[in-house]
């Protein structure tokens, strides 16, 4: 639920929507990238940014489902990690690296549905930043994970 980021690992200019958009493009949407982020999250879409917040949509396609046909827990953790970094970049020039990600799995994310990922920065300190992330079904708003 709370993604904690240690600052200082990677520098981006900004602390702005431009920095957040550049991160999304370079690590998630760039068609030439072969990073894990790109591979796991290539279907992220509909990014909405505001200071300290990023909301986006992720489809639960077969390639991100577990053997039960629901959103894989590892994919949930990756969504928390990456989308919280985008939220952080709207208020900080340094995305850092995650030092702790605690996730509560509440309800399965149904296969074939969209989930909304809502990441909010709760505190930015000198060396650490704290974010809360909630995944909900896009239709109905059922909490999938926090």
C-alpha positions as CSV (number, residue, x, y, z in Angstrom):
1,X,0.0,0.0,0.0
2,X,2.7,2.4,0.8
3,X,5.5,2.7,-1.7
4,X,8.6,4.3,-0.1
5,X,11.2,5.7,-2.4
6,X,14.8,6.4,-1.6
7,X,15.8,9.5,-3.4
8,X,19.0,10.0,-5.2
9,X,19.3,7.1,-7.6
10,X,18.4,8.7,-10.9
11,X,18.0,12.4,-11.8
12,X,15.3,13.9,-13.9
13,X,15.0,17.6,-14.4
14,X,11.8,19.0,-13.1
15,X,9.4,18.0,-10.5
16,X,6.7,18.7,-13.0
17,X,4.2,17.2,-15.3
18,X,6.8,17.3,-18.0
19,X,9.2,15.2,-15.9
20,X,6.4,12.7,-15.1
21,X,5.3,12.5,-18.8
22,X,9.0,12.0,-19.8
23,X,9.2,9.1,-17.4
24,X,6.1,7.5,-18.7
25,X,7.2,7.8,-22.3
26,X,10.8,6.6,-21.7
27,X,10.0,3.7,-19.3
28,X,6.5,2.6,-20.2
29,X,5.3,3.8,-23.6
30,X,8.5,4.0,-25.7
31,X,8.1,1.4,-28.4
32,X,11.8,0.8,-28.6
33,X,12.3,0.0,-24.9
34,X,12.9,-3.5,-23.8
35,X,12.8,-2.8,-20.0
36,X,10.7,-4.8,-17.6
37,X,8.5,-1.8,-17.0
38,X,7.7,-1.6,-20.8
39,X,7.2,-5.3,-21.1
40,X,4.9,-5.6,-18.1
41,X,3.0,-2.3,-18.4
42,X,2.8,-1.5,-22.1
43,X,-1.0,-1.2,-22.0
44,X,-1.1,1.6,-19.4
45,X,-3.2,4.5,-20.7
46,X,-5.3,7.5,-19.9
47,X,-2.8,9.2,-17.6
48,X,-4.2,12.1,-15.6
49,X,-1.7,14.1,-13.6
50,X,-2.0,16.7,-10.9
51,X,0.5,17.8,-8.3
52,X,1.4,14.7,-6.2
53,X,-1.0,12.4,-8.0
54,X,-1.2,10.1,-11.1
55,X,-4.3,8.2,-12.1
56,X,-4.3,5.8,-15.1
57,X,-6.0,2.8,-16.5
58,X,-4.6,-0.7,-17.0
59,X,-6.4,-3.5,-18.8
60,X,-6.3,-7.0,-17.2
61,X,-5.4,-8.8,-20.4
62,X,-4.4,-12.5,-20.5
63,X,-0.7,-11.8,-20.5
64,X,-1.0,-10.1,-17.0
65,X,-3.4,-12.7,-15.5
66,X,-2.5,-15.5,-13.1
67,X,-3.7,-19.1,-13.5
68,X,-7.1,-18.0,-12.1
69,X,-7.7,-15.5,-14.8
70,X,-7.3,-12.5,-12.5
71,X,-4.6,-9.7,-12.3
72,X,-1.3,-11.3,-11.2
73,X,0.0,-10.0,-7.8
74,X,3.5,-9.3,-9.3
75,X,1.9,-7.1,-11.9
76,X,0.0,-5.3,-9.1
77,X,3.4,-4.6,-7.3
78,X,4.9,-3.4,-10.6
79,X,1.9,-1.0,-11.1
80,X,2.4,0.3,-7.6
81,X,6.1,0.9,-8.1
82,X,5.9,2.6,-11.5
83,X,2.7,4.7,-11.1
84,X,3.8,5.9,-7.7
85,X,7.0,7.1,-9.3
86,X,5.1,9.0,-11.9
87,X,3.1,10.7,-9.1
88,X,6.3,11.6,-7.3
89,X,7.8,13.2,-10.4
90,X,5.0,15.7,-10.4
91,X,6.4,17.2,-7.2
92,X,10.0,16.1,-7.1
93,X,12.8,16.2,-9.5
94,X,14.2,12.8,-8.3
95,X,12.2,9.5,-8.8
96,X,14.6,7.6,-6.6
97,X,14.3,3.8,-6.2
98,X,11.8,1.9,-4.1
99,X,13.0,0.7,-0.7
100,X,9.7,-0.8,0.5
101,X,6.4,-1.7,-1.2
102,X,3.7,-3.1,1.0
103,X,0.6,-4.3,-0.8
104,X,-2.8,-5.5,0.5
105,X,-4.6,-7.7,-2.1
106,X,-8.3,-7.1,-1.3
107,X,-10.3,-8.5,-4.3
108,X,-9.2,-10.2,-7.5
109,X,-8.8,-7.9,-10.5
110,X,-11.1,-9.6,-13.0
111,X,-9.6,-10.7,-16.3
112,X,-10.9,-8.7,-19.3
113,X,-11.7,-5.7,-17.1
114,X,-9.8,-2.4,-16.6
115,X,-8.4,-1.3,-13.3
116,X,-7.8,2.3,-12.3
117,X,-4.5,2.9,-10.6
118,X,-4.5,6.0,-8.3
119,X,-1.1,7.0,-6.8
120,X,-0.8,9.8,-4.3
121,X,2.3,11.3,-2.8
122,X,1.7,11.7,1.0
123,X,5.1,13.0,2.0
124,X,8.4,14.1,0.5
125,X,11.3,14.3,2.9
126,X,14.9,15.0,2.5
127,X,15.9,11.4,1.5
128,X,12.6,9.5,1.4
129,X,9.2,10.0,-0.2
130,X,6.0,8.1,0.7
131,X,3.1,7.3,-1.6
132,X,-0.3,5.5,-1.3
133,X,-1.6,3.6,-4.3
134,X,-5.0,2.1,-4.7
135,X,-6.2,-0.1,-7.6
136,X,-9.9,-0.3,-8.3
137,X,-12.0,-1.8,-11.0
138,X,-12.7,1.0,-13.5
139,X,-16.4,0.0,-13.6
140,X,-17.9,-0.1,-10.1
141,X,-14.9,1.1,-8.2
142,X,-14.3,-2.1,-6.3
143,X,-11.0,-2.0,-4.5
144,X,-8.5,-4.5,-5.9
145,X,-5.4,-3.6,-3.9
146,X,-4.0,-0.9,-1.7
